[in-house]
């Protein structure tokens, strides 16, 4: 089991990317007015959650991933039993930690696991819908942070995180067919619409139009998907903390 865990960490746990994702999601839910303790708890909570849910999602997408990602050796039949043990132990330790430190959201997290399991089982023959299941964690986790920090964040922000990650994931299709750029742009437009509410002022429209224009113009750039996931949380944080 230890060998499989090491292989999994090497292949799937990219610390730099997870840290950046954690910070970006924190920018969507916290402001400079929150205490250092709120920031620390949020960063720890999200970082741990992203790791455990990645393990969980990988375990339940085994059939599809075996075909698409043969390099993921932990999914081979001879290794998968050990990986299932890693998954169960990770979830158990995570839930114990949530129960001890973040008890007020324990049942929300538990429900998220149960709902996700149900969706994975129900949608296993519908790959398009199945691909949406791992993205459900983002709005739910942000809602948990809002509860833990007693933050009155709006539902639109939680939903925006779903479209942000859906847009980011959609760039996989663009790498193969650049004319599919409309997919991530559509999802990112929905994300930015929820975050910036252009009907409240013309300047907010610019926070939507300019990034989307850049994404379209540089759609063939291999790093444009990183820009897409960073620009909207950073602009949102800027608006909430700097613009008066």
Secondary structure, 3 states (H helix, E strand, C coil): CHHHHHHHHHHHCCHHHHHHHHHHHHHHHCCCCCCHHHHHHHHHHHHHHHHHHHHHHHHHCHHHHHHHCCCCHHHCHHHHHHHHHHHHHHHHHHHHHHHHHCHHHHHHHHHHHHHHHHHHHHCCCCHHHHHHHCCHHHHHHHHHHHHHCCCCCCHHHHHHHHHHHHHHHHHHHHHHCHHHHHHHHHHHHHHHHHHHCHHHCHHHHHHHHHHHHHHHHCCCCCCHHHHHHHHHHHHHHHHHHCCC
